[in-house]
């Protein structure tokens, strides 16, 4: 098996893949292509895509592909500016939870559709719209395009070595450890289901903020939906599974318990790289944003979200401190 080569990924990269499933095979056939799905890299190891689950984030290191499946990493020929990259990523994140439209995805197969699409998303539309939000038109009509249209975009270039082989042991480890983003996707969809029962016009997570401002009478019900969905507490799953990531004493003990600590050292380096690249800076920005929103529009929901993103920011800070400690203490020794 193989997986996407995360070591070469950059924020804003377009990732094109396929699977051995029937739906993927049908898409490949009608688009005369070897790929059937499109995603956007939003941070190291993290992509956002649109599937029948809606627009959701995924841990790209947990996505495994059969050997015969095509994988491409595409990058803008003219390097993205920081403003453009942030705009693309922010669009994708703001779309989280938006419903999938199979009907409009099917329409995109027809050549040169000039019409404007609805608010719902499908994989290639979400990618093209994200770039359009930064003023970059990858295709003629971002609302109706296929993964193959993105593959053939004159603005994108193919990055070499887009995938790496996965050993049997690595496959076994990935399946044993599991993917915490899967639980988050489920909780996000449960939350949106409850919110849409209050207002069916809500599509994405981002839509909830304006609803809270407009309908103060729904604030308590919306806050309760956040609580009961598990959305506010999902961070505890990561903390309970990997407590050593957040504690300087525990990570040191974990290091000494390993026969070969190279993977742990690499994890620490990756953590610092994420921090330097601002991969989780949006948590701190969201905490400030909800603090200001609650000041202007005092709401229980805004208070809860401020607490959530403040906690996530604190947890990330602890991860960075633990990783720095371990690298400063053991990285040189490990390299010998």
N, C-alpha and C positions, 0 to 999 in steps of 0.2 A: 504494500500500500504506500501512499504518499500523502504529503500535506503541503500546504502553501508555505513558501519560504519566508517566514516572518523576519528573518535577519535583514532582508533587503527592502522591506516595505517602508514606505514613507506616508505621512499623513496626506490624505487626498488621493492616494493611488486607487485606481479602478481594478478590481479583481474579478476575473471571469472564470467560471467553472462549469462543470456539468457532473451528473451522476449517472449511475446505471439504471435508474428508475424509468418507468414507462413515460411519465410526464416529461422528463428531461429528453428522452428519446424522441418524443413527438415534436418538441420545440426545436430540437436539432434538425429534424427532418424538414419541417415547414420553413425554417429559416436558412436551410442549406448551410449549416454551420456545425462546428464540433463543440460549441458551448451553448449553455441554456440558461445561465444565471449570472447576475451582476451584483457586486457589492462595493462598498466604499470603505477604505481603511480610515478609521478615525483616531487611532492611537496604536502604539506597538501592541500587536497581538489581538487587536479588537477591530471588528468590522460591523457595519450596519447594513442590513438588507431588507427587502420587502418580499415576504412569502405569504402563504395562507395564514400564518400566525400574525400577520400585520408587519409593520416596520419594527424591527427589533435589533438589539445588539447581540453579537456572538463572539465567543472566544475562538479566534481563528486557529489557535494551536490545537483545539479539540476537534477540528473538522478534518476527517480522513476521507481519502478518495481512492477508488480502485486504480490500479496501474494504468488502465487504458483510458482513463478520464483526462480530458484536456484541462490545463490550468494556465491562465495568463495573468500577468501583472502589467497593467498599462499606466503610463505616467505622461503628464503633459510635456510636450516637447520644449515649450518655454516654461521654465520652472515657476511653480506657484509662488506668489508673494505670501507673506505671513497673513496678510489681510484676506487674500483669496482663499487660502487653506482654511483659515478660521471660519470664513463664510460658508464654505462647503460642508465642513464638519458640523457647524451650528445648525445648518438646514437639516442635515441628516438626523441629528439628535432631537431637534424640535419636532421631527416627523414621527418620533417613536410612538407606536400604538396605532398609527393610521391604518385603516382597513385595507385589505388587498382587493383589487378588482380583476377578476378573471376575464370578465367580458371585455374591458378596455385593453387588457393585455393581449387578448386574441385579436382585437382590431389592429393592434400595432404591427401585425404581420403584413397587412396590406401596404403597398408602397406609397410613400409620399402623402400621408394623411395630413390635411391642413388644419383640421379642427382643433379646438381646445379641449383638453381632457378635464375630468372632474377632480375633486379633491383627493379621492382614493388613490392608492399607489400600486405599482408593480415594480419589479426589481430594476429594470433598465430605465423606467420613467423616473424613479427616485434618484438614481445616479445622475441622469441627464439634468433633472431639475435642480439638484444640488449644485452642479457646476453652473447652470444658468443663473442661480442666485448670486454667483460670484462674477457674473458677466461673461461667462465662457460658454459658447454654444458648441457642444461636442457633436451635435447632430442638427439637422434642419428643424425638427420639431421635437423638443424635449418631452412633450406630452405623449407622443406616440413613436416609440423606437424600440428596437429589439437589442438583446445583448450583442448580436452580430453587428448591428449598426455601430455600437460603441467600439467593438473590436476593429472596425474599419474606419473609425474616425481619423481624419487627416491631422487632427490636433494632438493625437496620442501616439506614443511610441511604446514598443514592447520592451520590457525589462528582461534581461537575460536571467536564466536559472530561476524560474518562478516557483519551482517546487523542489522538495527534497524527499528522499526515500525514508520511510518510517520502518524501523525494525519491528519484529514480532514482539519483543519485550516492551518497546515503546507503545505499541498498540494496546498491549495488555494493561500497561500502566494507565494510559488515557482512559480506558474503559473502567478500570477500578476506581480511579480518582473521581471520574465524572466531571460534569460541567455546571458550575454554579450559575452561569448565565441562563441555563434552561429554566431553573426555578424562578429567576427574575422575570423571564418572559411570561411565564404562567401567571405570576402575581400582577404584572402589568396588565395583562388581558383581563384578569378578574376585576382589577380596579376600573378599567375602562368600561367593562360590562355594567358595573354598578353605577358609574357616572352617566352612561348613556341611557340608563333607565330613568334618570332625572332629567336629562336633556339629550335627545337623540342626535342633535346637531354636533355633538362633541366627536371629533375624529381622533385627534392626537393628545398625548399628555400635555402638550403646550396649550391646547384649547381650554384646559381646566382653569388656568389662571384668570382668563377673561371672564369665564363663567362665575367664578368666585366673586369677582369685582362687581359684575352686573347683578347677580342674584344673591344678596346677603342672606336671604331667607333659606338658601340651600347650603349655606356654609357648614352647618353642623352635620348635615347628611353627607356632604362631600368629605369632611374630615373623618367621619365614621367609616366611609368607604376606603379611605387610605389606611385606616387602622385594621379593619377586618380583612382586607385583601392580603395583608402581610407585606405590602410595599415598603412600609416604614422600617421594618425589622429585618429585611433580607440581608443586610450587612452582617448580621450576627452569624449567619451561616458560614461565611468566610472566616470570621473570627474564631468560631468554634472548631473549624476544620484545620486551620493553620495558625494557632495562637502564637507560635514562635515568630511569625512575621511581624508581630506588633510589640514584641517585648525583647529588650536587649539581652536580658539574662537567658531567656528561653532560646533565642537564636544561637547564642554561644554554646549552650548545652546541646542543642540539636547538631551543631557543627561537629562537636566532639563525639557524638554518637554515630556519625557516618563513617563508613569504611572509605568511601571516596566522596569528598565534599565538593567536587568540581561543579556539580549542578547547582549546589547552593550558592557557591561563589558567583556563578553566572546569573542566577536569579537576582542576587544583590546588585550586580552590574546593570542588569535590565531594569531593575527598580529605579536606580539612579538615572538611567537614561530616560525613562519615562518622565521622571520628575523634571529633568533638564529641558525636555521637549514640551513640557506643559500638558502632558496627557491627562492629568486630573485637575488642572487649574480651574476647570468649569465648576467643580464642586465648591470651591471657595467663592467663585463669582456668583453661583446660585445662592449660597448662604447670604452673601451681602444683598443680593437682589430681593430675596424673600424677607429679609430684615427691613429693607426699605419699603417693600410692598405692604408689610404688616404695619409699618408706621403710617403710611398714607391711607390704607384700607384695613383697619384692625379686623383680622379674621383668624379663626381657629386653624383653618387650613394653612394659611401662610406661616403661622407660628410653628406648626408641626413640620412644614417643609424647611423652614429655617433651622430647626433643631436637627433634622435629618442631614442636611448638607453640611452643617457645622460638625456633626459627628463624623461624617465621611472624610471631611478635610482633616480632622484631628487624627483619624485612623491612618490616613495616608502619611501624615507627618511622622507618626510613630514608625511606619514601615520604612520611611527614608532614613530616620535616625538609626534604626536597627541595622539596616543594610550598610550604612556608612561605618558603623562600629565594626561590623564583621570584616568588611573590606580593609579598613585601616589596621585591623589587628592580624588578619590571617591571609589576605590576598597574596602578599609577597611570598609567604611561606608555602602557600598552595602552588605557586608557580614554579617552585624549585624542583 
